[in-house]
Amino acid sequence: DAVLVVGSSLMVYSGFRFVQAAANAGLPVAALNLGRTRADDLLSLKVEQPCAPALAFLLPGAANA
């Protein structure tokens, strides 16, 4: 299991708390986002790219499913 954050700075606590709980449970957390996130110190991986093209690259054909 892992957590993937897409297109969020996580500045609102309601989103950040899920990432915080996952990290505290030892789950890897990755983010796909342009710019800083509130959870940068908790991330196992951060990709700073625009979301749509990055997801299209990672999941080819998903938009046509």
PEQUISUL-V120720 format. One record per residue. SS is DSSP state (~ for helix, > for strand, _ for the rest). D_FIRST is the distance of its C-alpha to the first C-alpha in Angstrom with 1 decimal. Layout:
SS:D_FIRST ; SS:D_FIRST
//
This chain:
_:0.0 ; >:3.8 ; >:7.2 ; >:10.1 ; >:13.5 ; >:16.3 ; _:19.9 ; _:20.0 ; _:21.7 ; _:20.0 ; _:23.5 ; _:23.4 ; ~:22.0 ; ~:20.4 ; ~:17.8 ; ~:17.7 ; ~:17.0 ; ~:13.5 ; ~:12.7 ; ~:14.7 ; ~:13.0 ; ~:9.5 ; ~:11.4 ; ~:13.4 ; _:10.7 ; _:9.9 ; _:6.6 ; >:7.8 ; >:9.5 ; >:11.6 ; >:14.7 ; >:17.2 ; _:20.3 ; _:23.9 ; _:25.1 ; _:24.0 ; _:21.2 ; _:21.4 ; _:18.1 ; ~:19.3 ; ~:19.4 ; ~:15.8 ; _:14.4 ; _:13.1 ; >:14.5 ; >:17.0 ; >:18.8 ; _:22.1 ; _:23.2 ; _:24.3 ; ~:21.5 ; ~:23.3 ; ~:24.3 ; ~:21.1 ; ~:19.1 ; ~:22.0 ; ~:21.7 ; ~:18.0 ; _:18.3 ; _:21.9 ; _:23.4 ; ~:20.9 ; ~:23.7 ; ~:25.9 ; _:23.7
//
